[in-house]
Amino acid sequence: MKVLLLYGSFGDGHVQAANALAQVFETRYKAEVIKLDCFRQTNPQFARANEWLYETLTRYLPHVYGASYDFTRTLSPKHPLWSLLAHFSRRATWHALLEHQPDIVVQLFPDHALARLPRFLAVKPLIVTVLTDFEIHSRWFHANVDLYLLPTTWTLQRSTRFMSPASTASVAGIPIREQFSACRLNQVMDGAYIVLAAGGRGVFPDLSAVLKQLLQYFATHRVVVLCGRNERMSAVVKEIGEKLNVKERLCALGYTEQIATWFQQATFVITKAGGISAAECLASGVPLIFYKPQPGQEQKNAVAIEKMGAARVAKNLHHLAEVLDGMTNTVLAQMREASIAHGHPVAAQAGAREIVDMWKRMKR
């Protein structure tokens, strides 16, 4: 079995989802897996310029990015814009199809490179789209997709208007790392603590003021800031601890492989609303606070998960104070139950199984 995984390097989430699926396909199904960033391979200069534009807009002009996202969200899957954008990924995608002749192609980034297929392709592969956000955008959908793997039943209900009659869909969750598929009992810290996760870029708005509020409203807790490999952020957190005279309660944690453990044992996590980050928290059964989610898919993710009952959204510091003041033990317990109910800790395994089962049916 040959599996081609297509992703884009716009943020870390699509790459993480591709890696999670690749591990399952390789270990459980002994498949040959080819991973491809079709944008960088088609036109590396344009792709990197696009990535820079995405990073710049989401960091400095988030409302401009959000407006463009909202404007295009409900366009028809047949809209000419998607065909135009497919020119920047199609060459590498088609080349990989012809060179590797994969049995299965999995799209982990919204793209229409496969809305048309090469004329000389011997056999059409099974084409699968895996949504890595909790919100629907029309760019995820095109007529050649055989199977959609979606994060929630709510997403499934909202997807039907964009799907072609020949497509099928299943709720499997968003593929996440294998470590989230088991309960981690090893203790990482004495006493109760809160996790602040800044995401791959290590950027969090109003960091000092947010940390001050967390330490104030949860006076018996420590606050652990996941800084990853961002040494600058780690230094800033230590400076804040010294400035507020709370060094013993404020911890800057560098890169660690035990993310699932930290999430599972936290009282709650305050984080960005990226699809993968949110899916990992839900799989950990932990309550969530989304602070100032960026306009676009993150804002939509935050609202969707708040409707599930697993999260609260704080729009500013004043609103965050209200949210923290309302986080009683009863409320936290209810949020934790909702998080467990909507989490998919084995989403990568379940998604791969759905894909392989459908491929076997098509093969027969």
C-alpha distance (Angstrom), angle and dihedral (degrees) to the residues before:
residue distance angle dihedral
M1 . . .
K2 3.80 . .
V3 3.81 119.4 .
L4 3.80 124.4 -169.7
L5 3.82 114.4 -160.3
L6 3.81 115.7 -161.9
Y7 3.80 120.3 -162.5
G8 3.81 141.5 154.6
S9 3.80 129.0 -130.8
F10 3.80 95.4 -128.8
G11 3.79 98.5 125.4
D12 3.80 124.0 -25.6
G13 3.80 100.6 -84.5
H14 3.80 100.6 84.0
V15 3.82 91.4 49.1
Q16 3.82 91.9 49.2
A17 3.81 91.4 49.9
A18 3.82 90.5 49.6
N19 3.81 91.2 50.4
A20 3.82 91.9 48.5
L21 3.82 92.4 52.5
A22 3.80 92.8 42.1
Q23 3.80 91.1 56.5
V24 3.80 91.9 53.1
F25 3.82 94.7 45.5
E26 3.81 91.8 48.5
T27 3.81 99.7 43.2
R28 3.81 102.6 33.2
Y29 3.81 101.8 31.4
K30 3.84 100.8 25.3
A31 3.80 88.2 -130.5
E32 3.77 126.0 164.4
V33 3.81 104.2 -118.1
I34 3.79 125.7 -159.9
K35 3.82 116.8 -170.7
L36 3.79 117.8 -160.4
D37 3.78 135.1 -177.0
C38 3.79 92.3 -155.4
F39 3.81 94.0 -171.0
R40 3.81 96.1 54.3
Q41 3.78 91.7 42.3
T42 3.81 93.9 49.8
N43 3.80 98.4 45.2
P44 3.82 114.0 -5.4
Q45 3.81 95.8 -176.7
F46 3.80 93.8 50.9
A47 3.83 91.7 42.4
R48 3.80 93.0 53.3
A49 3.80 90.8 46.1
N50 3.79 88.7 51.4
E51 3.81 91.6 48.1
W52 3.81 89.5 50.0
L53 3.80 90.0 50.0
Y54 3.81 90.9 49.6
E55 3.82 92.2 49.6
T56 3.82 92.0 45.8
L57 3.79 96.0 47.6
T58 3.81 95.1 45.2
R59 3.82 91.7 47.4
Y60 3.82 103.6 38.5
L61 3.82 106.4 14.5
P62 3.82 104.3 28.2
H63 3.79 94.2 154.0
V64 3.80 91.1 57.0
Y65 3.80 89.6 52.5
G66 3.80 91.0 45.0
A67 3.80 92.1 51.3
S68 3.81 91.6 52.2
Y69 3.80 90.4 47.7
D70 3.79 93.1 50.7
F71 3.81 92.9 44.6
T72 3.82 92.9 54.9
R73 3.81 98.5 34.6
T74 3.79 97.0 93.7
L75 3.81 100.2 33.4
S76 3.78 115.9 128.9
P77 3.83 114.4 -90.5
K78 3.82 84.4 -123.1
H79 3.79 93.9 57.0
P80 3.84 113.5 133.3
L81 3.82 90.7 -125.3
W82 3.81 91.2 70.9
S83 3.82 91.2 50.0
L84 3.80 89.7 50.4
L85 3.82 93.2 50.8
A86 3.82 90.5 46.9
H87 3.82 88.8 68.0
F88 3.81 87.4 74.3
S89 3.81 94.6 58.2
R90 3.81 106.9 23.5
R91 3.82 100.9 85.0
A92 3.82 95.2 59.5
T93 3.80 92.1 38.9
W94 3.79 93.8 52.9
H95 3.81 91.7 43.1
A96 3.82 90.0 54.3
L97 3.81 90.7 48.9
L98 3.80 92.6 52.3
E99 3.82 95.7 40.5
H100 3.81 99.7 44.8
Q101 3.84 101.6 25.1
P102 3.83 90.7 -150.1
D103 3.78 122.0 -157.4
I104 3.80 91.1 -145.4
V105 3.81 132.7 28.2
V106 3.79 118.4 -165.5
Q107 3.79 119.4 -165.6
L108 3.82 113.4 -155.0
F109 3.80 95.8 171.2
P110 3.82 127.5 55.8
D111 3.80 105.5 -101.1
H112 3.81 139.7 136.6
A113 3.80 99.7 -147.2
L114 3.82 88.3 116.0
A115 3.80 95.6 45.5
R116 3.82 81.3 95.2
L117 3.81 121.9 35.6
P118 3.84 129.8 -150.7
R119 3.80 112.8 -89.9
F120 3.82 93.3 -130.9
L121 3.80 97.4 49.7
A122 3.81 106.2 131.8
V123 3.82 97.6 -149.0
K124 3.79 129.7 6.8
P125 3.81 108.7 -117.4
L126 3.77 124.3 -138.3
I127 3.82 103.6 -88.0
V128 3.80 116.7 -150.9
T129 3.80 130.2 -178.5
V130 3.81 118.5 -157.7
L131 3.80 113.5 -163.9
T132 3.80 111.5 -141.7
D133 3.82 95.7 -170.6
F134 3.79 132.8 65.2
E135 3.80 91.3 -131.3
I136 3.80 128.2 72.8
H137 3.80 123.3 -118.7
S138 3.81 121.2 178.8
R139 3.82 92.6 -130.7
W140 3.81 89.5 74.2
F141 3.82 91.3 66.1
H142 3.80 133.4 75.8
A143 3.81 136.5 149.0
N144 3.83 98.0 -103.7
V145 3.80 95.1 62.2
D146 3.81 112.4 110.7
L147 3.80 98.9 -176.2
Y148 3.80 134.5 22.0
L149 3.79 119.8 -161.0
L150 3.80 109.0 -157.3
P151 3.82 133.2 -169.9
T152 3.84 100.6 -131.8
T153 3.80 142.6 8.7
W154 3.82 87.1 -113.2
T155 3.81 88.7 58.8
L156 3.79 89.9 47.9
Q157 3.80 92.0 54.2
R158 3.81 91.3 51.2
S159 3.82 93.3 46.5
T160 3.78 100.0 60.2
R161 3.81 95.3 83.6
F162 3.82 90.7 59.1
M163 3.81 97.9 43.6
S164 3.79 124.3 95.3
P165 3.84 116.7 -123.7
A166 3.81 91.1 -111.4
S167 3.82 93.5 58.0
T168 3.79 126.4 90.5
A169 3.79 128.6 -157.8
S170 3.78 137.7 -156.4
V171 3.80 135.7 -175.1
A172 3.79 106.6 -122.5
G173 3.81 103.1 142.4
I174 3.81 128.9 -120.2
P175 3.83 113.7 -54.9
I176 3.80 110.6 -108.9
R177 3.79 136.5 171.9
E178 3.80 119.3 -64.7
Q179 3.81 93.0 -117.9
F180 3.82 89.1 74.0
S181 3.82 92.1 60.8
A182 3.83 93.8 76.8
C183 3.79 137.1 52.0
R184 3.82 109.8 -106.1
L185 3.79 111.0 -145.7
N186 3.81 99.8 173.5
Q187 3.81 109.8 112.0
V188 3.80 116.1 -119.2
M189 3.82 100.0 178.5
D190 3.80 138.5 12.0
G191 3.78 113.5 -115.6
A192 3.78 132.6 5.0
Y193 3.78 120.4 -39.3
I194 3.81 143.5 174.8
V195 3.79 123.6 -137.6
L196 3.80 123.6 -139.6
A197 3.82 109.0 -165.5
A198 3.79 114.8 -168.6
G199 3.80 97.6 -173.5
G200 3.79 130.0 -125.4
R201 3.81 95.6 -48.7
G202 3.78 93.4 52.3
V203 3.82 92.9 -132.2
F204 3.81 121.7 135.9
P205 3.83 124.8 169.3
D206 3.82 119.4 -118.9
L207 3.80 89.7 -0.5
S208 3.81 98.0 170.9
A209 3.82 94.7 45.9
V210 3.82 92.4 45.3
L211 3.80 92.2 51.1
K212 3.80 90.5 48.0
Q213 3.81 90.9 54.2
L214 3.80 93.5 46.6
L215 3.80 91.4 51.5
Q216 3.82 91.2 45.7
Y217 3.81 99.0 48.6
F218 3.82 94.9 39.8
A219 3.78 100.0 41.0
T220 3.82 94.2 165.3
H221 3.81 93.4 52.4
R222 3.75 134.4 82.3
V223 3.79 120.0 -137.6
V224 3.80 119.3 -133.6
V225 3.81 116.3 -161.8
L226 3.80 113.5 -158.1
C227 3.81 103.3 -143.8
G228 3.81 98.6 167.7
R229 3.81 110.2 -165.7
N230 3.81 92.4 -25.4
E231 3.80 100.3 116.5
R232 3.79 91.8 176.7
M233 3.80 91.2 59.3
S234 3.81 90.9 47.5
A235 3.81 89.8 54.2
V236 3.82 91.4 48.1
V237 3.83 91.5 52.0
K238 3.82 90.8 50.9
E239 3.81 90.0 49.5
I240 3.81 89.8 51.5
G241 3.81 90.4 50.3
E242 3.79 91.2 53.4
K243 3.81 92.9 44.6
L244 3.82 92.9 51.1
N245 3.82 91.5 39.4
V246 3.82 91.7 -125.2
K247 3.81 101.3 114.8
E248 3.81 91.8 136.6
R249 3.83 91.9 55.1
L250 3.80 100.4 40.8
C251 3.79 118.9 70.6
A252 3.82 126.6 -174.0
L253 3.79 106.2 -155.8
G254 3.79 119.1 -161.5
Y255 3.78 126.4 -154.4
T256 3.80 112.7 -32.8
E257 3.78 136.2 171.2
Q258 3.83 91.1 -147.8
I259 3.81 98.5 79.0
A260 3.81 92.2 129.9
T261 3.81 91.0 54.2
W262 3.79 93.1 50.4
F263 3.81 91.9 48.3
Q264 3.81 96.4 44.9
Q265 3.81 94.5 52.5
A266 3.82 97.9 41.1
T267 3.82 122.0 107.4
F268 3.79 86.3 -133.5
V269 3.81 140.1 -27.7
I270 3.79 125.7 -126.0
T271 3.77 109.4 -159.0
K272 3.78 150.0 135.7
A273 3.79 117.6 -73.9
G274 3.79 100.6 -117.8
G275 3.80 113.2 146.3
I276 3.82 96.0 -117.2
S277 3.82 94.9 43.2
A278 3.80 91.1 49.8
A279 3.81 92.5 45.8
E280 3.82 90.8 52.2
C281 3.80 91.0 51.5
L282 3.81 93.1 47.9
A283 3.81 89.7 48.4
S284 3.82 87.4 53.0
G285 3.81 91.3 54.0
V286 3.80 92.6 -125.8
P287 3.83 128.3 142.9
L288 3.80 115.1 -112.0
I289 3.78 139.1 -145.2
F290 3.79 117.8 -167.0
Y291 3.80 110.9 -158.9
K292 3.82 117.9 -157.4
P293 3.83 95.3 -23.5
Q294 3.78 110.3 -152.5
P295 3.81 118.2 -106.9
G296 3.77 112.1 -98.1
Q297 3.78 126.9 38.9
E298 3.83 94.0 -11.4
Q299 3.79 92.8 56.9
K300 3.80 90.1 47.1
N301 3.83 90.7 48.0
A302 3.80 90.5 51.4
V303 3.81 93.3 50.8
A304 3.82 92.0 46.9
I305 3.81 93.3 51.6
E306 3.81 91.9 44.3
K307 3.82 87.7 55.6
M308 3.81 87.9 54.3
G309 3.80 87.8 59.4
A310 3.81 94.0 -119.7
A311 3.81 98.2 104.1
R312 3.78 146.8 35.5
V313 3.79 123.0 -145.0
A314 3.82 119.0 -142.1
K315 3.81 114.0 -164.5
N316 3.82 97.0 -170.2
L317 3.80 142.5 -9.2
H318 3.80 94.0 -80.1
H319 3.79 90.9 50.9
L320 3.83 90.5 46.0
A321 3.81 89.4 56.6
E322 3.82 89.6 54.2
V323 3.80 91.4 47.9
L324 3.81 93.3 49.4
D325 3.80 91.7 46.2
G326 3.81 89.0 55.7
M327 3.81 95.9 49.2
T328 3.80 96.6 104.7
N329 3.78 122.0 164.4
T330 3.82 89.3 -100.7
V331 3.80 93.1 51.4
L332 3.81 91.9 46.3
A333 3.81 90.6 50.6
Q334 3.82 91.1 51.3
M335 3.81 91.3 48.1
R336 3.79 90.8 49.0
E337 3.81 90.9 52.5
A338 3.81 90.4 50.5
S339 3.80 91.1 48.3
I340 3.80 91.4 52.1
A341 3.81 91.2 46.3
H342 3.82 93.4 53.5
G343 3.80 99.5 35.6
H344 3.79 123.0 107.2
P345 3.82 105.7 -160.9
V346 3.83 92.4 170.4
A347 3.81 96.5 41.7
A348 3.81 94.0 127.8
Q349 3.80 91.9 52.2
A350 3.81 93.3 43.6
G351 3.80 92.4 46.6
A352 3.80 93.6 49.1
R353 3.80 90.3 48.8
E354 3.83 91.4 51.8
I355 3.80 90.2 49.9
V356 3.80 95.7 47.4
D357 3.82 92.7 45.6
M358 3.80 91.3 52.7
W359 3.81 91.4 46.3
K360 3.81 90.1 52.5
R361 3.81 91.0 50.2
M362 3.81 90.8 50.4
K363 3.78 91.0 46.9
R364 3.80 91.5 53.6
